[in-house]
Amino acid sequence: MTRMAPRADESLARWWMARARASASPAAARALVLMNSQIDVRNILASIQTKTLVLHRRDDRDSKIEEGRYVAEHIPGARFVELPGETHVPWWDSDDLVDEVQEFLTGVRPTRLENRVLATALIHGRRRLDRPGADTRRPRLGGVAQPTPRSRATGDRALRR
């Protein structure tokens, strides 16, 4: 766990270990680690023909950043992004990673929601009440008509429109 998410607290470390024990036998876990550490994909990188984003954390304790750069350099047209941090697992400290993926897929950099506030409200169907013979119905807020005594009495007529 210290290599995958060095800043993980004790509760996350316990969860991770329980997940690992439940997902594979010790022999299967060892085989998976060996497979992931011994696989060599260098000879097929040049054959990848799809848009590719390679993300790598600068101080990743599980994989060297040079390995990420190598992968990106050998996939035609790949984009390499170096992210700050040391965490290897993508679901820990993931905001910057998710932002890069969203921009890669949509072409638009996401806006941070914590900096946004509701600044306007839509008023629809507003009527001037200072004109002679003006309608006294209330304006619509957010596209939903606010009921008045007159609109309740003429509801059938409004439904037929």
N, C-alpha and C positions, 0 to 999 in steps of 0.2 A: 504494500500500500504506500510506503514511503517513496517509491519510485513513480507510482502512477498519479498520486494526488498528495504531494508532500505536506500541504497545509490542511489536510483533512483532520477533523477532530475525532475524538475517540468513538463517538456514536456512529459516524460515517464509516470508520474503520471496522467496527463490529458488524455493521450492516453489510459491508463489502465482503468480509470474510464469511458471513453466513450465506450470502448469495453465491459465493464461489464454492462453498461446500455443498450447497443444494443443487448446483448446476452441473457438476461433474464429479466423477470418482477421482481419487488421487492419481490413478494411472492415466485417466483421460485428461486431467488438468496438465499433467507433466507432458503428455503427448502434444497437447495444444500449444504449450509454451515452446516446446522444441520445434514444432512445425513453424510457428510464427517467427522464431529467431533464426531458423536455418533456411527458410525459403529464399530463393534467388529469382527475382523477376526482372533483372536487368535486361535480359535478351528479348523481352516482349514489350518493353516500354515504348519503343519507337513505333510499334504497330497500333498503339491506341489512337483512335481517330475521332474521338469525341472531345467536346469542350471539357477541360479538366482544371480543377482548382486544387492546389496542394497547400494545405495549412500546416504550419509547424510552429510550436512555441520555442522561443529563443533558448530557454534554459531547460527544456524537456529532459527529465532524468532517465527516461526509458529509451529514447531515440535521439541520435545526434542530429543537429540541424543540418549538417552537411548531407546526411542521408535524404532529408526532405528536399534540399536543393538539387541533389543529384536526380531524384525522381522527376522533379519538375523540368529540369534541363533536358531530360531525355524523352519526354512526352511532347510531341509536336504541338506548339501553341499553348502549352500549359501555363497557367498563372500560379506563381509562388507568392504566398503571403507569410511573412514572419510576424508572429504574434508575441507580445510580451508574456512572460510567465514561465513556470516550470512544470505545470500540470500536463500529464499525458492524456488522461481520459477526457473525451469531448464534452461530457455532461457536467463538469465541474469548472467553475469560472467560464461559463460558456457565452456570455453576452457578446464579446468581441468576435468570437468564432461564428456565432449565428448571424451577426451583422455582415460579416464577409460573405457567408453563404447566400444570404438574401440579396446582397448587391450583385453577386456573381450570377444568380438565377434570374433576377428581375431587372438589373441595371440601375436600380435605385437604392441609395443608401438609406437605411431606416432612420426614422426620427425617434429619439428617446421619448417614451411616453411620460416619464417622470417630470419632464420639463413642459408638458402641455397642460393647458387649462381650457375649459369651455369659455370662449370669449363672446359668442353671439348666440342668439336664439332666433329662429325663423318665425316671423309673424306673417301668416298668409290670410288674405281676404280682408285686410284692414279697410275700414270705411271712414270717410270724413263725416263727422257728426255735426259739423258747424254749417252744413248746407241746409237750406229749407227742404223739408220732405226727406231728409236723410234717413236711411235705414238704421235702426237702433240695435241690430244684431251685433253680438260680440265678435271680435276678430278670432281667427283660428290660430291656435298655438300649436306649432309642430304639425300642422296639417289636420288636426282634429277639431271639429267645430265645437265651441263651447255652447251648451244649451241655454236658451232664454225662454221665458214664458211664451213668447210669440212663436219661436221655432218648434216648441213642443206641440202647439196647437196646429201648426201647418206641416207637421212631420210627414204626413202622407204625400203632400205636394213635393217636398224635398226629395223623398225617396223615388218619385217618378221621374225626376230630372236626369 
